[in-house]
Amino acid sequence: MSKKIGGNMGKFKIILNSIIYLILTSFLLYVLIKEDSVSKKMEVQRNKLTEKIISVAKITKEKSIIIVRNTAWLLEFVMSTALLLIIIRVFFIGNFIVPTGSMIPAIQINDRLFANMGIYRFRKPRLEEIFLFREPVTNKDLYTKRVMGTPGDRVSIRNNELYINNNKVTTREYVSTGKMGEETWLVPKKGDQIIIKPKMDYVEYLKNININVDQIQSYSTENWYRIEEILPNIEITVNGEPTGMILDFMHDPQYLSKLMNGETIEITTDQDYYFALGDNTYNSFDSRWWGFVSEKRIKGKPLVRFWPITKAGFLK
C-alpha cells in the first residue's frame, strides 16, 4: 500500500512540475516573441502609476516629475530583469563557477558551467552523474560532485577501490579517508528508520568548550572544519545498520536541541539520500567526510563547460 501511495505522489510531483514548466516556458516565449507588445503594455501601466504618484503627492516641479518618472522606469527595469533572471536560473539554466579542484580532471578550478536546473524535478539522479547540491555542513555553499551511491545502496572503499553493493567500480579510483575508512555504509532511502544516538554527555562536554546548545548551529556553520569537536561521538544507524553522517539534523533546531541534551533521535525519513564523491579523490571534501546528501539539497545537473573556451564542451 505504501509503495502505491509513494508512486502516486511521485507521479503527482511530475505532473505538477510539468504544469509549472509549461506555464513558465509559455511565459518566457510570450515575452520573447511579443517583446515590443509587452514593452508597450508595461510602459502604459508604468505611466499610469507614475501619474497617480505625481497627483497624490502633488508634485508640481518639472525636475521632481522627471526624477519620479526616471525612478519608476529604473525600478521597472530592475524588477522585470531580476524576475526573468530568477526564473531562468532557478528553473532552467544556472551559471556557476567552480572554486576548487575536487572534480579534477573532469572539472578544473575556475571552470564556468551551465547547469540544467530542472532535470531532477522529473527524475532521480543516476549513478556516476555529476550533480549540483547545497552541502550539509554549512548549509549554504553549492558543491559539484559525482553520484557514487544511490538510495538503498551499500557503499565501501577497500584497497583504493569503491564497491557498490559488492560490485567494484572500475571507472575511477577512490581512497578511504575521512570518517568512512573501510566501513560499509548503507545509503538511506525514503521510509528508512534512522536513529542518531549520542554516546556521551553533550551538556557537560559543551560546557568544557564554552559553547551552549543555542550556539551550536551558528558555530558549526562558521567552523565547519571543527565538526569532530562539536559532535565527536555519535552513532547513526539506518534500519539497524551503522552508516555515515546525516547532517541535516544539524540545521533543525528541534532535533539539534534533543541531541545536545543527550536524547536519541528517531526518524522515519521522507527523503532519499545520495553518496557524493569528488573525482580528485585525494583532495575532495565529500561524503567520506560529512556523509549523505538528501534529495531536497539537490539543485541541478552541470551539463556544459563554457569557459575557458578552449575546453568548452559537455561534461561526463
N, C-alpha and C positions, 0 to 999 in steps of 0.2 A: 504493500500500500504506500509506504513512504517513498519507494522508488518512483511510483506513478505520480505522486504529488511533486516530487523533485523534478521529474521530467516535464510535467505540465508547467512548473514555474520557470524552467529553462526555456521552454517554447514561448511562454508569455513574455519573458525578457527579450527574446529575439524579435518577436512581433512588435513589442513596444519600441525597441531600438530602431527597427526598420521604419516605423511610422515617424519617429523623431528625425531620422536621417533623410527621409523623403521630404519632410517639411522644410528642414534646413537647406537641403540641396535645391529644392524648388525656390526657396527664398533667395539663395545666392545667385542662382541662374537668372531669376527675375531682375535682381539688382544689376547683374552684369549686362543682360540683354536690353533692359529698359533703363539704362543709366541716365539718359537725358530726361526721360519722363519722370523718373524717381527724383532727380535733382530739382526739377521744376516744382514738383509737389512739395518737396521739403522746403524749398525757397518760399513758396506761398505760405506754408504753415509757420515758418520762421518769421516772416514779415508780419503776419497777424499777431503772433505772440509779442514781437518787438514793439509794435504799435500799441498794443494793450499795456505793456510795461511803461512805455513813454507816457501814455494817457493817465494811467493810475498814479504814477509817480509825479505827474505834472511837470515833466521835463520840457523846457522851452528853448534852452540854449542850443544852438546848432552844433557846437562842439561836443556837448554832452550827448546829444542824439546820435551823432556819428560814433561815439565811443560805445553806446549801448548796442547799436546795430553791428559794429565790428566784433564786440564781445559775444553777441548772440551767434554770429556766423562762426567764430572761433570755437565756441562751445559745441555747436552742432557738428562741426568738422571733427573735433577731437572725439566726441562721444560716438559718432557713427563709425569712425575709423576703428576706435577701440572695440566696438561691438563686433565688427566684421573680423578683426584680428582674433578676438577671443573665440568666436565661433569656429574659425578655421583652425586655430591651434589646439583647442580642446577636443573638437570632434573630427577633424580631418587630418591636417598635416602639421606636425610640430617641427620646429627648427632648434637643434641643440648643438652645443659644443662639448667635446669630451675632454675633461681636465686631467685625467690620469691615464696611466699606461696599463691598467688592469686587463684590457682586452687585446693587448698586443699578441700576435701580429695582425689579427683581423681588423682592429681599430687602433689608430695611433693617437698619441697625445695631441690635442688641439684640432683633431678632425671635426669637421662640421657635418651634421647628419640631418636628413629629413626622416621623420618617423610617422608611420601610419597610426593615428590616434584612435581609430575606430574599429580596427580588426578584432580586438578581443571583446568587443561588445557583442560579437556574433559567434565567436568560437573560443575555445580554451587555448592557452599557449601549448605548443608542441615541443617534444624533446629535441634539444640541441638548437632551438631557435634563440636568436638574440632578442632580449626584451628589455623594456624600459620600465622602471618602477621606483616608487618612493621608498627609500631604505628604512628599516625598522628601528635603527639606533637613535638617530636624532629626529627622525620623522619629518625631515624637510628636504634632504638632498635627493636628486634623481640619479640613480645608478643604471649603467648599462652592463648587463651580464648575459650569460648563456643559461638556458633552462637545461639542467642536467639531472633533474629528478622531478617527476610529476606526482600528483596526489595518489597516495597509496603505494608508491614505490619504496623499496628498501635500498638505500644507497650506502656505500662504504668505499674507502680508499685503502688499498693494500699494495705495498711494494710499488708505489707511484702509478698505480692503475685504478681507475674508477670502475666500480661494479654497480650495476643497476639490476636489482632482482637476480643477483648472482651471475649476470651476463657482463662480461668485460667490455668496456668501451675502448675501442682501438683508434678512434679518430683523433684523440689528443691525450696528452699526459697530465695527470694531476697528482700533487703531493699531499700527504696527510699532514695537516698543520692546524693551528688554532685550537678550538675546543673539540674538534672532531676526532683527531688521532686516527686510529684504525677501527673505531667503533662502527657498528651498523645503525643507521638512523632510519626510522620509518617516517616518511613524509605524510603529514596529516591531510586528511580529506574531509569533506563536508559530512557531518554526522558522527565523526570520531569523538571519543571521550578523552579529553585532555586533562591531566592532573599536574598541577605545579605545586610542589611541596618544598617549603623552606626546611633546611636541615641545620638551622642554627637560630639563636635568639637575635633577631634583627634589631629589636628595640634597643637592646644593650649594645649591640655592635655599632649602630648608628650614633649612639652617644659617644663612643670611642673615637669616631672620625668626625665628630661635631657636625652631623647632618641630621635634620629631623625628617619625618615622613613627608611633610608638605614640600620640602625642598628637593626630594628625590628626582622628580620629573625634570625640573629645570637644570639640576646639577648634572644628570645623565646626558642631557642634550648638549650642554656646554663642554662636558668632559667625557665624551663617548669612549675614549681610549681607556677610561678607568672603570668600565663596566664590571670587571672582575672584582674591584674593590667594593662596589656597591652591592652586587649580587654574587658573592664568591661561592656560594654553596646552596644550590637549589637542584631539585630532581624533577625532571619533566618526563612524563610518560604519555604515550598515545595508545589507547586500548590495552594498557598494562605493559607496553614495551617501552624501555628507555629510549629517548630520542634527543634531538638537538634543541637549541634555544628557540623559543617563540616569544619575541619581544613586544608583540602588540599590547600585552597587558601592561607594559611599562607606561603606555600612553593613555591608560584608562584609570582615572583616579580611584574608582571603586575597587578594582582588582588590586591595584598597587598598594592601597592602604591595607587591604586584608593581608597581602603577602608580607608587608613590612611589620605587621603586628603578629606575625608568626602563624597566620591561618593558611590552610591548604586551599588552593583554588581548584575547583572542578568545573569544567566547561564542556558542553556539547557544541562543538564548533559548527558555525553556519558558513564557514569559509573553506575553500580548497587552498592548499599551500603548495609552494614550489621550492625546489633546491636550486640555488643560483651560484654558478661558478664563473670566475674570470678566466679567459684563455691564458693569460700570463700567470700561470699557477704559482710562481714564486713571489709574485708581487700583486696580490689581489685580496682586498678586504671584502670577503664574500661569505656565503652561507657556512663555510667551515669555521668562521669566527662568530657570527651573530645569528645563525640559524635560518629559519624558513621565511619565505615571502608569501604573505596572504594575497589572495586574488584581488582584494579591494585596493591593494597598493599598486597594482599593475596599470600602467598608463598607455603603453603602446609598443609598437614593434619597429625598431630602426630599420629602414629599408635601403636608403641611398646615402652614400658619402658624396657630397657635392663640393667639398673643399678639403685639401688642396685639389685644384682642378686636374693635376697630373695623376691623381689617384681616384678620380671620380668613378663611381660605379655602384652596382648593387652589393649589399652585404650578405655574407653567407655564414 
